[in-house]
Amino acid sequence: MFCPACGVSVAAGVALCPACGAAMRAPSYRAPQIDAGGKAIASLVLGILGLVVWILPIIGLPVTIIGVVQGAKALHSRQRGMAIAGLILSVIGLVAAAINAAIGAYLGVTGQHSLGQ
C-alpha cells in the first residue's frame, strides 16, 4: 500500500503515513459492470416479440419467460435501460399470454369453444 499524499510505501492496516502523517484510506473497490449487452438486446427483442405472439400461448409463454430471464440477467449491465424495457415488455406479454391461456383452457373445459363443432 502507498500513501496517497507522498507515495511512500506503508504497511497494510496503518492509519497514518509514517513519513508525512496523512490519513491512509482503504483501497476503494468498484465492482466491474458486467457486459451483458447481448442479453439486454435479447430481452428487448423477446419482449417486443412477446407482445405480438401472446395470442398463441404455446409460443407466447416460452418467448416471454425467456425475455424475463434475459432482462433480469442484464439489469447490472451497461445497457440497463434496454434490459428494463425488455423486462417490462416481457412481463406484459407474459401476463397477456397467461390470461389468454387461462381463458382458452376454461372455454375448452366447459365446451364453449368453436373448434369442435
GITA-V379647 format. One record per pair of residues at least 24 apart in sequence whose C-alpha atoms are under 6 Angstrom apart, sorted by sequence separation. I is the first residue (numbers start at 0). GAP is how many residues later the second one is. D is the distance in Angstrom with one decimal. If there is no record, write none. Layout:
BEGIN
I	GAP	D
I	GAP	D
END
This chain:
BEGIN
42	24	4.4
63	26	4.8
42	27	5.2
42	28	4.9
63	30	5.3
38	31	5.2
39	31	5.7
60	33	5.9
39	34	5.3
38	35	5.7
60	36	5.9
59	37	5.8
35	38	5.3
46	39	5.1
53	39	5.8
56	40	5.0
35	41	5.3
34	42	5.4
36	42	5.8
39	42	5.7
43	42	3.6
46	42	4.5
50	42	4.8
33	43	4.9
39	43	4.3
42	43	4.6
46	43	4.0
49	43	5.0
53	43	4.4
32	44	5.7
56	44	5.7
END
